[in-house]
Amino acid sequence: MSLEQTVQRSSALVADLEGLCQDLVEMDPAGSEAEAIELLAVLERSKSALSAVQAKHTAVLEQYRLNKQAAAGVPKDRWGTGLASEVGLARGDSPARGKRHLDTAHALVGCLPNTLQALEAGVIHEEHAQVVAKETSWLSVEHRRMVDERIAHRLEGVGPRTLGNMVRGEAQKLDQVTARDRQERSRSQRRVSVRPAPGGMAYISTLVPMPQAVGVLACLHKAATSRVADGDTVDPANPSGPRRTRDQLMADLLIERATGQTTAPAVAAEVQLVMTDAALFGEGQAPAWLTGHGPIPAETARDWVADPNAEIFLRRVFTRPENHQLVGMESRRRAFPDGLKRMVTLRDGVCRTPYCDAPIQQIDHITPVNNGGPTSWDNASGLCAVCNQTKEGTGWRHEGNPDHLTVITPTGHQYTTTTPPVSAQEPPDTGDPPEEHGPPDDPGDDGPPDIDPNPRFDTNNYRHHHTEITMRIAA
């Protein structure tokens, strides 16, 4: 089959798939409970089959790329660089998830044929396949195939966690020495991370050796149970409120033992918020923005700012009236100064690459300096380390401005993300128009440090609509 015929066949298949998806979206509702259940099951099996097809095409993509790079004389240790990010973008996922998809596809096609067949048949889901690939990733190809054969008839009706334990056990039987060495090496990956949760809460995750994790949980459980038995369940932060449950006590004890403080307000911390003036100084209801995490209710933010133990620093931020996006300044330096970095971080929030929600680690030029790109607000992007490194690869290009960023991959595909407003807008005001603010009397003192004190935009065109708040709370 010629290349032209292959392209025509692929285009026809893509059109057929898109038509089928549209037919499914528009099909009539189920006629009974039983039919609804049958449809749910069939659609779920179809999702698994499509995941298997995605895996096979991902493996084909990888082989095409490796062959191309080998023919071009690319050093072998650079083969496949950036491919995980391409897979992630194509699937609407982050680079980390893209790598997971790529690794899973490589394993399924290369050495896990039974697992791939089960995925094609809808016996397992993509998550199951990822578990098998991950838990055998450290084995030789021969041993991976042996594990795949041993679990082939034990996959139906098994949950991902149970499957993971099953596969891990089979893998350890085949190579106990490497399994032990791997456990020892895993200790070097110890870390603590935080991710936001609904309601102004957050999850603290700790990766530690299993015995330590079990010990921490048992210790907290024992201490909390003892306090419940003694009736010592009053909440110091709200003495007249409901008594604390055992779960709440365990959480409070964890914070107390980690920080040495009995209440959260007593813990030393520094946080950054962005609020509208109406929300900060009045009763505006536009949510505040906790930098790097997301929105919190305006009332909650006002309570935080009103904390007598907090040292508060305010900085004026200029925004466009029409969309409340930040506007910034330029620098004559090649490296981004600290003040401009902070402003870009406030604007972008998380890594600016489409679908990547990783924390910002680096501020870099959209158009590289070597290509004439200035060190400016318009040419700045906040990126995670992986995405910033990826964009320097052959065939990658970023285009954009403060309002949007377009990522162009080596295959020519384009993915665009739009910069969100710095925070939600207040409801329309039917009273007097808001006051317009000009530039500060002394920009050198009031503006961010290390930024050219002469802003290269007319601040009369913008509103001083938001305030950046840095809260330093001493223990």
C-alpha positions in Angstrom: 0.0 0.0 0.0 1.4 3.4 -1.0 1.8 6.3 1.4 -1.0 8.1 -0.4 -3.3 5.1 0.0 -2.4 4.8 3.6 -3.2 8.5 4.3 -6.5 8.2 2.5 -7.5 5.0 4.4 -6.6 6.7 7.7 -8.6 9.8 6.9 -11.6 7.7 6.0 -11.3 5.7 9.2 -11.0 8.9 11.3 -14.2 10.2 9.6 -16.0 7.0 10.3 -15.0 7.1 14.0 -16.1 10.7 14.3 -19.4 9.8 12.7 -19.9 6.9 15.0 -19.2 9.1 18.0 -21.8 11.6 16.8 -24.4 8.8 16.3 -23.8 7.6 19.9 -24.2 11.1 21.3 -27.5 11.5 19.4 -29.0 8.0 20.0 -32.3 7.7 21.8 -32.3 7.0 25.6 -32.6 3.4 26.8 -36.1 2.0 26.8 -35.8 0.2 30.2 -33.6 -0.3 33.2 -32.2 -3.5 31.8 -31.4 -1.9 28.4 -29.7 1.0 30.2 -27.5 -1.4 32.1 -26.6 -3.3 28.9 -25.7 0.0 27.2 -23.5 1.0 30.1 -21.6 -2.3 30.0 -21.2 -2.3 26.2 -20.0 1.3 26.2 -17.5 0.5 29.0 -16.1 -2.5 27.0 -15.9 -0.2 24.0 -13.8 2.3 26.0 -11.4 -0.5 26.9 -11.2 -1.6 23.3 -10.5 2.0 22.2 -7.8 2.2 24.9 -6.1 -0.9 23.4 -6.2 0.7 19.9 -4.7 3.9 21.4 -1.9 1.9 22.9 -1.1 0.1 19.6 -1.0 3.4 17.7 1.1 5.0 20.5 3.6 2.2 20.1 3.6 2.7 16.3 4.2 6.4 16.8 7.2 5.6 19.1 8.7 3.3 16.5 8.3 5.9 13.8 10.0 8.5 15.9 12.9 6.2 17.0 13.5 5.2 13.4 13.5 8.8 12.2 15.9 9.9 14.9 18.2 6.9 14.3 18.4 7.8 10.6 19.1 11.4 11.4 22.1 10.4 13.6 20.5 11.6 16.8 22.5 10.3 19.8 20.7 7.2 21.2 20.3 8.7 24.7 18.2 11.5 23.0 15.8 9.2 21.2 12.2 9.7 22.1 12.9 13.0 23.9 9.6 15.0 24.1 7.5 12.2 22.8 5.7 11.7 26.1 4.6 15.3 26.0 3.3 14.9 22.5 1.3 11.9 23.5 -0.1 13.8 26.5 -1.1 16.8 24.3 -2.8 14.5 21.8 -4.8 12.9 24.6 -5.5 16.1 26.4 -3.3 15.0 29.3 -0.2 16.3 31.2 3.3 15.3 30.2 3.4 13.0 33.3 0.3 11.2 32.1 1.6 11.2 28.6 4.7 9.3 29.8 2.4 6.8 31.6 0.5 6.2 28.4 3.7 5.8 26.4 5.3 3.4 28.9 2.0 1.4 29.0 1.8 1.2 25.3 5.4 0.1 24.9 4.9 -2.7 27.5 1.5 -3.9 26.1 2.7 -4.2 22.6 6.2 -5.4 23.4 5.8 -7.9 26.2 2.3 -8.1 27.7 0.2 -9.6 24.9 -2.3 -11.3 27.2 -3.0 -8.1 29.1 -3.4 -6.3 25.8 -5.9 -8.9 24.6 -7.9 -8.6 27.8 -8.0 -4.8 27.3 -9.2 -5.3 23.7 -12.0 -7.6 24.9 -13.1 -5.2 27.6 -12.2 -7.6 30.4 -10.0 -4.9 32.0 -9.8 -1.2 31.8 -6.9 1.1 30.9 -6.1 1.6 34.6 -5.6 -2.2 35.0 -3.3 -2.3 32.0 -1.3 0.6 33.5 -1.0 -1.2 36.8 0.4 -4.4 35.1 2.9 -2.3 33.0 4.0 -0.3 36.1 4.4 -3.3 38.4 6.5 -5.2 35.9 8.5 -2.2 34.6 11.7 -3.2 36.5 11.7 -6.8 35.1 13.5 -8.1 32.1 11.4 -8.6 28.9 11.4 -12.4 29.5 10.2 -12.1 33.0 7.5 -9.6 32.1 6.1 -12.1 29.6 6.1 -14.8 32.2 4.1 -12.6 34.6 1.7 -11.7 31.8 1.2 -15.4 31.1 0.6 -16.3 34.8 -2.0 -13.6 35.4 -3.8 -14.1 32.0 -6.7 -16.1 33.4 -7.0 -14.2 36.7 -7.9 -10.8 35.3 -11.7 -10.8 35.2 -13.5 -9.1 38.1 -10.3 -7.9 39.7 -9.9 -4.3 41.0 -6.7 -2.3 40.2 -5.4 -2.5 43.7 -5.9 -6.3 44.0 -4.3 -6.7 40.5 -1.3 -4.6 41.6 -0.7 -6.8 44.6 -1.1 -9.9 42.4 1.4 -8.7 39.8 3.8 -7.4 42.3 3.9 -10.8 44.0 4.5 -12.7 40.8 7.2 -10.2 39.8 9.0 -10.6 43.1 8.9 -14.4 42.8 10.8 -14.2 39.5 13.6 -11.8 40.7 13.8 -11.5 44.4 17.3 -9.9 44.4 16.3 -7.1 42.1 13.0 -6.6 44.0 15.0 -6.1 47.2 17.4 -3.7 45.6 14.5 -1.8 44.1 12.9 -1.4 47.5 16.2 0.0 48.8 16.5 2.5 45.9 12.9 3.5 46.4 13.8 5.1 49.7 15.6 7.9 47.8 12.2 9.0 46.4 10.8 10.1 49.8 8.9 13.3 49.5 6.0 15.4 50.8 3.5 17.2 48.4 0.4 19.2 48.7 -2.6 19.5 46.3 -5.8 21.5 46.7 -9.1 20.0 47.8 -12.6 21.5 47.7 -13.8 23.8 50.4 -10.5 25.6 51.0 -8.8 22.4 52.2 -5.8 20.5 50.9 -4.3 17.0 50.8 -0.8 16.5 52.3 0.8 13.4 50.7 3.9 11.7 52.0 5.9 9.0 50.3 7.8 7.0 52.9 8.7 3.4 53.4 5.7 1.3 54.2 6.7 0.4 57.9 7.0 4.1 58.7 3.7 4.9 57.0 1.9 2.2 59.0 3.6 3.3 62.1 2.5 6.9 61.7 -1.1 5.9 61.0 -1.2 3.6 64.0 0.3 6.2 66.3 -2.2 8.8 65.3 -5.1 6.3 65.6 -4.1 5.3 69.1 -3.6 8.9 70.3 -6.9 10.0 68.8 -8.8 7.0 70.2 -7.4 7.8 73.7 -8.6 11.4 73.5 -12.0 10.4 72.4 -12.2 7.9 75.4 -11.1 10.6 77.8 -13.6 13.2 76.4 -10.7 15.4 75.3 -12.3 16.4 72.0 -12.8 20.2 72.2 -11.6 22.1 69.1 -9.1 24.8 70.2 -10.0 26.8 67.1 -13.7 26.7 67.9 -14.2 25.8 71.7 -18.0 26.3 71.5 -18.4 24.3 68.4 -19.0 20.6 67.8 -16.7 18.1 69.4 -14.0 16.6 67.2 -14.3 13.1 65.7 -11.5 10.6 65.8 -10.7 11.4 62.1 -10.5 15.1 62.9 -8.3 14.5 65.9 -6.0 12.4 63.8 -5.6 15.2 61.3 -5.1 17.8 64.0 -2.5 15.6 65.8 -0.6 15.2 62.6 -0.4 19.0 62.1 0.4 19.5 65.8 3.3 17.0 65.8 4.7 18.2 62.5 4.6 21.9 63.4 4.7 22.0 67.2 1.5 24.1 67.2 -2.0 23.2 68.4 -3.9 25.4 66.0 -3.4 26.2 62.3 -3.2 30.0 62.8 -0.2 29.6 65.0 1.8 27.8 62.3 4.4 30.0 60.5 3.5 30.4 56.9 3.6 32.7 53.9 0.8 32.7 51.3 -0.1 34.9 48.3 -3.6 35.9 47.4 -5.0 38.0 44.6 -8.4 39.7 45.4 -10.5 42.4 43.8 -10.5 45.7 45.6 -14.3 45.2 46.3 -13.7 41.8 47.8 -10.8 43.0 49.9 -12.0 46.3 51.2 -15.8 45.8 50.9 -18.3 43.0 50.7 -17.5 41.9 47.1 -18.1 38.2 46.5 -15.6 37.5 43.7 -13.5 34.6 44.9 -9.9 35.3 45.8 -7.1 33.4 44.1 -4.6 31.5 46.2 -1.5 31.5 44.0 -0.6 28.1 42.7 -3.8 26.4 44.1 -6.9 28.1 43.0 -10.0 30.0 44.1 -11.3 30.4 47.7 -14.4 32.2 48.9 -14.1 36.0 49.3 -15.3 35.8 52.9 -12.7 33.1 53.8 -9.9 35.3 52.2 -11.1 38.3 54.3 -11.0 36.2 57.4 -7.4 35.2 56.6 -6.3 38.8 56.0 -8.0 39.9 59.2 -5.9 37.5 61.3 -4.2 39.6 63.9 -1.2 37.3 63.8 -0.6 37.9 60.1 1.8 40.5 58.7 0.2 41.8 55.5 1.9 43.3 52.5 -0.3 44.8 49.7 0.8 45.5 46.2 -1.3 47.2 43.5 -1.9 45.1 40.3 -3.2 46.6 37.1 -5.7 44.6 35.0 -7.6 45.1 31.7 -11.2 46.3 32.4 -12.7 44.0 29.7 -11.3 40.7 30.9 -9.5 41.3 34.2 -6.2 39.8 33.0 -3.0 41.2 34.4 -0.9 43.6 32.5 2.8 43.9 33.1 6.1 45.6 32.3 9.3 44.9 30.4 12.9 44.5 31.5 16.1 45.4 29.7 17.8 42.3 31.1 18.0 38.9 29.4 17.1 37.1 32.6 13.7 37.8 34.0 13.9 39.9 37.2 12.2 38.7 40.4 9.4 41.2 40.2 8.4 40.2 36.7 8.7 36.5 37.6 6.3 37.0 40.4 3.8 38.8 38.1 4.0 36.0 35.5 3.4 33.4 38.2 0.4 35.4 39.4 -1.0 35.5 35.9 -0.4 31.9 34.8 -1.0 30.2 38.1 0.3 26.8 36.9 2.4 25.5 34.0 1.1 27.2 30.9 1.4 24.2 28.6 -2.1 23.0 27.6 -3.4 20.3 30.0 -0.4 20.5 32.3 -1.4 21.6 35.9 2.1 21.2 37.4 3.5 24.0 39.5 5.4 26.8 37.8 9.2 26.2 38.2 10.7 28.4 35.6 9.8 31.6 33.8 11.1 31.6 30.2 10.8 33.4 26.9 8.0 32.4 24.5 10.2 33.4 21.6 13.8 32.6 22.5 16.3 35.4 23.1 18.5 33.9 20.3 15.6 34.5 17.9 15.1 38.1 19.0 12.6 37.5 21.7 12.6 40.3 24.4 12.6 39.8 28.1 9.1 41.2 28.6 5.6 40.5 30.0 4.3 39.8 26.5 7.1 37.2 25.8 7.0 35.4 29.2 5.6 32.0 30.2 5.5 30.2 33.5 6.3 26.6 32.9 7.2 23.4 34.8 10.8 22.1 34.3 9.7 19.3 32.0 7.7 21.5 29.6 10.4 24.2 29.6 13.0 21.6 28.6 10.7 20.0 26.1 10.1 23.2 24.2 13.8 23.4 23.5 13.7 20.2 21.5 13.9 19.9 17.8 10.6 20.7 16.1 9.0 22.3 19.1 7.8 25.9 19.1 5.8 28.2 21.3 3.8 31.2 20.1 1.7 33.5 22.1 1.2 36.6 24.3 -0.2 37.3 27.7 -3.7 36.2 26.5 -2.9 32.8 25.1 -0.1 30.3 24.3 0.0 27.9 21.3 2.4 24.9 21.4 3.5 23.5 18.1 4.9 19.9 18.2 7.3 18.2 15.8 4.4 16.7 13.8 3.0 20.2 13.2 0.0 19.8 15.6 -1.0 22.8 17.5 -2.5 23.1 21.0 -3.7 26.4 22.5 -4.5 27.5 26.0 -6.1 30.8 27.0 -4.9 32.7 30.0 -7.8 32.9 32.6 -8.6 36.2 34.5 -6.6 36.7 37.6 -9.8 36.1 39.6 -13.5 36.0 39.0 -15.2 39.3 38.2 -17.5 41.1 40.5 -21.2 41.2 39.5 -22.1 44.3 37.4 -22.3 47.4 39.5 -25.4 49.5 38.7 -24.2 52.4 40.7 -21.5 54.9 40.1 -18.7 53.8 37.7 -15.6 52.5 39.5 -12.8 54.9 40.1 -10.0 55.0 37.6 -6.5 54.8 38.9 -3.4 56.2 37.3 0.1 55.1 37.9 1.6 55.4 41.4 3.3 58.6 42.5 6.6 56.7 42.9 6.7 53.6 40.7 10.2 52.7 41.9 9.0 52.2 45.5 5.5 50.9 44.9 6.1 48.6 42.0 7.6 45.1 42.0 11.4 45.1 42.7 13.9 44.8 39.8 11.4 45.9 37.2 12.1 48.9 35.0 10.4 51.8 37.0 9.1 53.3 33.8 6.3 51.0 32.7 6.0 50.7 28.9 2.2 50.9 28.9 -0.2 53.7 29.8 -1.6 52.8 33.2 -4.5 55.2 32.5 -5.9 52.6 30.1 -6.2 50.1 33.0 -7.9 49.8 36.3 -6.2 49.2 39.6 -8.8 46.5 40.1 -6.9 43.9 42.0 -4.5 43.7 45.0 -1.8 41.1 45.5 -1.6 40.1 49.2 1.4 38.5 50.8 0.6 37.1 54.2 3.4 36.2 56.6 2.1 34.5 59.7 4.6 34.1 62.5 4.4 31.1 64.8 
